[in-house]
Structure formats: structure tokens, C-alpha cells
Amino acid sequence: MTTRPSTSARDALRGCLLAGAVGDALGGAIEFDRVDRIRGRFGPSGLTDYAPAYGRVGAITDDTQMTLFTLEGLVLARRRGSDPVHEVRVAYGRWLRTQGGPAVASDGWLLDVPELHQARAPGTTCLTALRSGVLGTVDSPINDSKGCGAVMRAAPVALWSDDVREVFALAAATGALTHGHPSGYLSAGVLAVLVNRLWAGADLPAAIGVARDELARWDGHEEQLALLDLAVELGARGVRPTPELIETALGGGWVGEEALAIAVLTALAAEHLADGLLLAVNHSGDSDSTGALCGNLLGARDGLGPVPEHWLESLELADVIERLADEAGDLFGR
């Protein structure tokens, strides 16, 4: 395994979550805009800084909300010695409550954060699946959705174990709670393993190799594997990903395999963390999700140091994210 100089474990954990939230906030302002409109608003380079969304600058979206509830579920599972899939499913019930869903028990403390009780373009598939009360699994899928709502929230699963096989399986299982197509939940498995290996000190190409090998073990992996390999091939060529290239080669990121591939390509191409986030959001697709995933990867690799300070200062709920990251770090030994 190729290794790189490592940042501290706690800084890498904070970096993964906070850089992911920054990417989410950058993309949230342009999520539903085509690139010609983005350039018309911000100039030929596209978005280069936060823009107002949801009534403020630095607003997070449902991607960061659900990532936080994923982490809270894992924290409670480890603390109680209980089933992590169950605890994450219950945590998603608490997230659903913040979106106007039915009353639930106030486990954890995220439910008590008023700012989380705001609708930030929540995914229809997530809402519908969670409202159904049915437990989706890999073997008994709840639907045939491969939307990116499973992968966008999967980074915290990397904490669960040092065993990449266990991490992949848990991320896939938590993804399948709401997304039944293999490209929906397998993309979650790949992301979690990538973050896990980056935390272990691997460089990004080496982490991709480990995640690719694990992905290939699973039924239905072909679609995700093909797009992941294309992203790696483009990155190996040193291709600078333009919005047009992203859309033509990898798609819009609305589905799991596309969102993950865009994040991988832009992370590989990034000259530095901020550059990667801007590459990841400036396209005609699901900009907040691709920005969040690229931020998860680069933050896990590089820590918080490269994240521009003014982005962290303006980031909504940065204190909540850091508090939960530290709580998880203490519990999981990071």
C-alpha cells in the first residue's frame, strides 16, 4: 500500500466531516442550475465562493443533515453495543422528524438542534422510504432507486471498523435502508472504504484500489465499477475536469455511481482542497452532493488545515459538526 505523511487522526476526522459540509454548502447554492446559468451568475470560472442559499451564506443541505444523523446512530450503536444498522435506521427516523415526520424518541442530541429542523431539498426517495416504515435490505430491497441519497451520507461508516470488508458491508446495509438498486448502496460502500483507507494513511489511488477490489466482490457491481474505472482513467491522464467533461463522461451526479465518480475524479485532479471542491460543484448536476463527497475524501486525506478559514467561519452548524466529530473520535479512538 502506498502511504503518505499522515495528519492526526482527530484532524482527519474533523476534516472529512467539515470539508464535506463545506462542499455541500458551496454546491447548495447552485444545485439545480445548469452550468450556463452558473457562469452567467458568477463569471466564466463559475462559483468561486459561498453564495446565498436558504436565506444565508454557508447553508448546509440534507446531505450534511443525514451525514450527521448517520454518525449519531453509529455513536449510539458503539456506546450501547447494539446493531449499527438498527441504530442508524432509528437515527434516520429522527432526521425524518426534523422534516415534518412523526414524533420519535429523542435519542442522542441532534434532534434538539433547532437549525436541523429545516427542509433543505430533502430527497424524495429518502423521505418515501423512511415514511413507509419498511426496512430495506440488500437482500430485500425497498425500491429500485439508485439515487445518490445513500452515498451522500455514508462517510461516517468508515469509523466503524479497521476491516474494510466490514465497513463496506455496513455502508451498503445502511444505504439499502432507503435505496434498493446496487448502484445506490454499493456507491455508499465504496465511499466508506475510501475514507477508511485515507484515514489509515493510504494515498487516494491506493485507497481506490482497495475499494475497487471490495466492490468487485458484490453482485450488481458492474455499473459502479465501470464508472469508477473511467474516473480513475481520466484522473491518471491528468485531465482537468471541466463541467462539460463531467457531464459528458460521468453524468450529473444525481445517481450514486455518478456522484461517486465525479467526487473521485475531482479529488484526483485537485491541486489543493479548495480547488477540488470548486471542481466538484461547478457542473450542471447535483452540485451539493458531489461537493460533499469530494470534501469527505480530501478532508479525510488532508485534514482541516487546507480548508479556507472563511469557509469554516461561515459554515452553518460548524460547531455542531465539530462537537459530534469529537464525540465520535473519543468513542472510536480517533
C-alpha positions as CSV (number, residue, x, y, z in Angstrom):
1,M,0.0,0.0,0.0
2,T,1.3,3.4,-0.9
3,T,1.3,5.7,2.1
4,R,1.6,9.4,2.6
5,P,2.5,11.6,5.6
6,S,-0.5,11.4,7.9
7,T,-2.3,14.2,9.6
8,S,-3.6,13.5,13.1
9,A,-6.5,11.0,13.4
10,R,-8.7,13.6,15.0
11,D,-7.9,16.3,12.4
12,A,-8.6,13.8,9.6
13,L,-12.0,13.0,11.1
14,R,-12.9,16.7,11.6
15,G,-11.5,17.4,8.1
16,C,-13.7,14.7,6.5
17,L,-16.9,15.9,8.0
18,L,-16.3,19.7,7.9
19,A,-14.8,19.7,4.4
20,G,-17.7,17.6,3.3
21,A,-20.1,20.1,4.8
22,V,-18.2,23.0,3.1
23,G,-18.6,21.2,-0.3
24,D,-22.2,20.7,0.4
25,A,-22.7,24.4,1.3
26,L,-20.8,25.5,-1.8
27,G,-22.9,23.3,-4.1
28,G,-26.2,24.0,-2.3
29,A,-26.4,27.4,-3.9
30,I,-26.2,26.0,-7.5
31,E,-27.6,22.5,-7.1
32,F,-30.4,23.0,-9.6
33,D,-28.6,25.3,-12.0
34,R,-27.1,24.4,-15.4
35,V,-23.5,25.5,-16.0
36,D,-24.5,28.3,-18.4
37,R,-26.6,29.8,-15.7
38,I,-23.8,29.3,-13.1
39,R,-21.4,31.1,-15.4
40,G,-23.9,33.8,-16.1
41,R,-24.3,34.4,-12.3
42,F,-20.7,34.2,-11.3
43,G,-18.5,34.6,-14.3
44,P,-16.6,32.3,-16.6
45,S,-14.9,30.5,-13.7
46,G,-18.3,29.7,-12.2
47,L,-18.8,29.7,-8.5
48,T,-15.7,30.5,-6.5
49,D,-17.1,31.2,-3.0
50,Y,-20.2,30.7,-1.0
51,A,-23.4,32.2,-2.4
52,P,-26.7,32.7,-0.6
53,A,-29.0,29.7,-0.3
54,Y,-31.8,29.0,2.1
55,G,-31.7,32.5,3.4
56,R,-28.0,32.6,4.4
57,V,-24.4,32.1,3.3
58,G,-22.8,28.8,4.1
59,A,-26.1,26.9,4.5
60,I,-25.8,23.1,4.6
61,T,-28.3,20.8,2.9
62,D,-29.9,17.5,3.5
63,D,-26.6,15.8,2.6
64,T,-24.9,17.1,5.8
65,Q,-28.0,16.7,7.9
66,M,-28.2,13.0,7.0
67,T,-24.5,12.5,7.4
68,L,-24.8,13.8,11.0
69,F,-27.6,11.5,11.8
70,T,-25.7,8.6,10.3
71,L,-22.8,9.4,12.7
72,E,-25.1,9.8,15.7
73,G,-26.6,6.4,15.0
74,L,-23.1,4.8,14.9
75,V,-22.1,6.6,18.1
76,L,-25.1,5.2,19.9
77,A,-24.6,1.7,18.5
78,R,-21.0,1.6,19.6
79,R,-21.8,3.1,23.0
80,R,-24.7,0.6,23.6
81,G,-23.1,-2.4,21.9
82,S,-26.2,-2.6,19.7
83,D,-26.8,-3.3,16.0
84,P,-25.4,-0.3,13.9
85,V,-27.9,-0.8,11.1
86,H,-30.8,-0.6,13.5
87,E,-29.4,2.5,15.3
88,V,-28.8,4.3,12.0
89,R,-32.3,3.4,10.9
90,V,-33.7,4.9,14.1
91,A,-31.4,7.9,13.6
92,Y,-32.9,8.4,10.2
93,G,-36.3,8.4,11.9
94,R,-35.1,11.3,13.9
95,W,-34.0,13.1,10.8
96,L,-37.4,12.4,9.3
97,R,-38.9,14.1,12.3
98,T,-36.9,17.3,11.5
99,Q,-38.5,17.2,8.1
100,G,-42.0,17.2,9.4
101,G,-42.3,13.4,10.1
102,P,-43.9,11.7,13.1
103,A,-42.8,12.2,16.6
104,V,-40.0,9.9,17.8
105,A,-38.0,9.3,21.0
106,S,-35.3,11.9,21.5
107,D,-32.2,9.6,21.5
108,G,-29.0,11.4,21.1
109,W,-29.0,15.2,20.9
110,L,-29.2,16.2,17.2
111,L,-33.0,16.3,17.4
112,D,-32.6,19.1,19.9
113,V,-30.7,21.3,17.4
114,P,-33.3,23.8,16.1
115,E,-31.4,24.6,12.9
116,L,-31.6,21.0,11.8
117,H,-35.4,21.3,11.7
118,Q,-35.4,22.9,8.3
119,A,-36.1,21.3,4.9
120,R,-33.1,21.7,2.7
121,A,-34.3,20.0,-0.5
122,P,-34.6,16.5,1.1
123,G,-34.5,13.6,-1.3
124,T,-37.9,12.2,-2.3
125,T,-36.6,8.6,-2.1
126,C,-35.2,9.0,1.4
127,L,-38.5,10.6,2.6
128,T,-40.7,8.0,1.0
129,A,-38.6,5.0,2.1
130,L,-38.4,6.3,5.7
131,R,-42.1,7.2,5.9
132,S,-43.0,3.7,4.7
133,G,-41.9,2.0,7.9
134,V,-40.4,-0.8,5.8
135,L,-36.8,-1.9,6.5
136,G,-35.0,-2.0,3.2
137,T,-32.1,-4.5,3.0
138,V,-29.6,-5.6,0.3
139,D,-31.5,-9.0,0.0
140,S,-35.0,-7.4,0.3
141,P,-34.7,-4.1,-1.5
142,I,-37.3,-1.5,-0.6
143,N,-37.3,0.0,-4.2
144,D,-35.1,0.2,-7.3
145,S,-33.7,3.6,-6.6
146,K,-30.0,4.3,-7.2
147,G,-30.2,8.0,-6.3
148,C,-27.2,9.5,-4.6
149,G,-29.0,9.8,-1.3
150,A,-27.3,6.7,0.1
151,V,-23.7,7.6,-0.8
152,M,-24.0,11.3,0.2
153,R,-24.4,10.3,3.9
154,A,-22.0,7.3,4.1
155,A,-18.7,8.8,5.1
156,P,-19.1,8.2,8.9
157,V,-19.4,4.5,8.4
158,A,-15.6,4.5,7.8
159,L,-15.2,4.8,11.6
160,W,-16.9,1.5,12.4
161,S,-14.0,-0.9,11.9
162,D,-10.5,-1.3,10.6
163,D,-11.8,-4.2,8.4
164,V,-12.6,-2.8,5.0
165,R,-15.0,-5.7,4.3
166,E,-17.0,-4.9,7.4
167,V,-17.0,-1.2,6.6
168,F,-18.2,-1.8,3.0
169,A,-21.0,-4.2,4.2
170,L,-22.2,-1.8,6.8
171,A,-22.3,1.2,4.4
172,A,-24.1,-0.9,1.9
173,A,-26.6,-2.0,4.5
174,T,-27.3,1.5,5.7
175,G,-27.6,2.7,2.1
176,A,-30.1,-0.1,1.3
177,L,-32.4,1.2,4.1
178,T,-33.6,3.7,1.5
179,H,-32.0,2.8,-1.8
180,G,-32.6,-0.6,-3.3
181,H,-30.6,-0.6,-6.5
182,P,-27.0,-1.9,-6.3
183,S,-25.6,1.3,-7.7
184,G,-27.3,3.2,-4.9
185,Y,-26.0,1.2,-1.9
186,L,-22.7,-0.1,-3.4
187,S,-21.6,3.5,-4.0
188,A,-22.0,4.0,-0.3
189,G,-19.8,1.0,0.4
190,V,-17.1,2.4,-1.9
191,L,-17.1,5.8,-0.3
192,A,-16.9,4.4,3.2
193,V,-13.9,2.3,2.3
194,L,-12.1,5.2,0.6
195,V,-12.5,7.3,3.7
196,N,-11.4,4.4,5.9
197,R,-8.2,3.9,3.9
198,L,-7.4,7.5,3.6
199,W,-7.6,7.7,7.4
200,A,-5.3,4.7,7.6
201,G,-2.6,6.7,5.6
202,A,-3.1,5.5,2.1
203,D,-2.9,7.9,-0.8
204,L,-6.0,8.3,-2.9
205,P,-5.0,5.9,-5.8
206,A,-4.1,3.2,-3.3
207,A,-7.4,3.7,-1.4
208,I,-9.3,3.4,-4.7
209,G,-7.6,0.2,-5.4
210,V,-8.7,-1.3,-2.1
211,A,-12.3,-0.1,-2.5
212,R,-12.4,-1.3,-6.1
213,D,-11.4,-4.8,-5.1
214,E,-14.0,-4.9,-2.4
215,L,-16.7,-3.5,-4.8
216,A,-16.0,-6.3,-7.3
217,R,-17.0,-8.9,-4.8
218,W,-20.6,-7.8,-4.7
219,D,-23.5,-8.7,-7.0
220,G,-24.6,-5.9,-9.3
221,H,-21.3,-4.0,-9.1
222,E,-20.7,-3.7,-12.9
223,E,-22.3,-0.3,-13.4
224,Q,-20.5,1.3,-10.4
225,L,-17.2,-0.3,-11.3
226,A,-17.2,0.9,-14.9
227,L,-17.8,4.5,-13.9
228,L,-15.3,4.4,-11.1
229,D,-12.7,3.0,-13.5
230,L,-13.5,5.7,-16.0
231,A,-13.0,8.4,-13.3
232,V,-9.6,6.9,-12.4
233,E,-8.6,6.6,-16.1
234,L,-9.4,10.3,-16.6
235,G,-7.5,11.2,-13.5
236,A,-4.5,9.2,-14.5
237,R,-4.4,11.1,-17.8
238,G,-4.1,14.3,-15.9
239,V,-7.4,15.5,-17.4
240,R,-8.6,18.8,-15.9
241,P,-12.3,18.1,-15.4
242,T,-14.4,20.9,-16.9
243,P,-18.2,21.0,-16.3
244,E,-18.7,19.8,-19.9
245,L,-16.4,16.8,-19.4
246,I,-18.0,15.9,-16.2
247,E,-21.5,15.9,-17.7
248,T,-20.5,14.1,-20.9
249,A,-18.3,11.4,-19.3
250,L,-19.7,10.9,-15.8
251,G,-23.2,12.4,-15.8
252,G,-24.9,14.8,-13.4
253,G,-24.3,13.0,-10.1
254,W,-28.0,12.5,-9.4
255,V,-27.4,8.8,-9.0
256,G,-25.0,7.0,-6.8
257,E,-22.4,5.8,-9.3
258,E,-22.2,9.2,-11.0
259,A,-21.9,11.2,-7.8
260,L,-19.1,9.0,-6.5
261,A,-17.3,9.0,-9.8
262,I,-17.4,12.8,-10.0
263,A,-16.1,13.1,-6.5
264,V,-13.2,10.7,-7.2
265,L,-12.2,12.5,-10.5
266,T,-12.3,15.9,-8.9
267,A,-10.4,14.7,-5.9
268,L,-7.7,13.2,-8.1
269,A,-7.5,16.3,-10.2
270,A,-7.4,18.8,-7.3
271,E,-4.4,21.0,-7.0
272,H,-5.5,21.6,-3.4
273,L,-8.6,21.0,-1.3
274,A,-10.4,24.2,-2.2
275,D,-9.7,23.7,-5.9
276,G,-11.1,20.2,-5.7
277,L,-14.3,21.4,-4.0
278,L,-14.9,24.0,-6.7
279,L,-14.2,21.5,-9.5
280,A,-16.7,19.2,-7.8
281,V,-19.6,21.7,-7.6
282,N,-19.3,23.6,-10.9
283,H,-21.3,21.4,-13.2
284,S,-24.9,21.0,-14.3
285,G,-25.9,18.4,-11.8
286,D,-26.2,17.5,-8.1
287,S,-23.6,20.0,-7.0
288,D,-24.1,19.8,-3.3
289,S,-23.8,16.0,-3.2
290,T,-20.7,15.9,-5.4
291,G,-19.1,18.7,-3.4
292,A,-19.9,17.0,-0.2
293,L,-18.3,13.7,-1.3
294,C,-15.2,15.3,-2.7
295,G,-14.9,17.2,0.6
296,N,-15.2,13.9,2.5
297,L,-12.3,12.5,0.5
298,L,-10.0,15.4,0.5
299,G,-10.8,16.3,4.2
300,A,-10.1,12.7,5.2
301,R,-6.7,12.8,3.4
302,D,-5.6,16.4,4.2
303,G,-7.4,17.3,7.4
304,L,-8.8,20.7,8.2
305,G,-5.7,22.8,7.5
306,P,-6.2,23.3,3.8
307,V,-9.9,24.4,4.2
308,P,-10.1,28.2,3.8
309,E,-10.8,29.7,7.2
310,H,-13.5,32.0,5.9
311,W,-15.4,29.0,4.6
312,L,-15.3,27.3,8.0
313,E,-16.2,30.6,9.8
314,S,-19.4,31.0,7.7
315,L,-20.4,27.3,7.6
316,E,-23.7,26.7,9.2
317,L,-23.6,24.4,12.3
318,A,-19.8,24.1,12.1
319,D,-19.8,23.9,15.9
320,V,-22.4,21.0,15.9
321,I,-20.4,19.1,13.3
322,E,-17.2,19.5,15.3
323,R,-18.9,18.6,18.6
324,L,-20.2,15.3,17.1
325,A,-16.9,14.6,15.4
326,D,-15.1,14.9,18.7
327,E,-17.7,12.8,20.5
328,A,-17.2,10.1,17.8
329,G,-13.5,10.5,17.9
330,D,-13.4,9.9,21.6
331,L,-15.6,6.8,21.3
332,F,-13.9,5.3,18.3
333,G,-10.4,6.1,19.4
334,R,-9.5,8.8,16.8
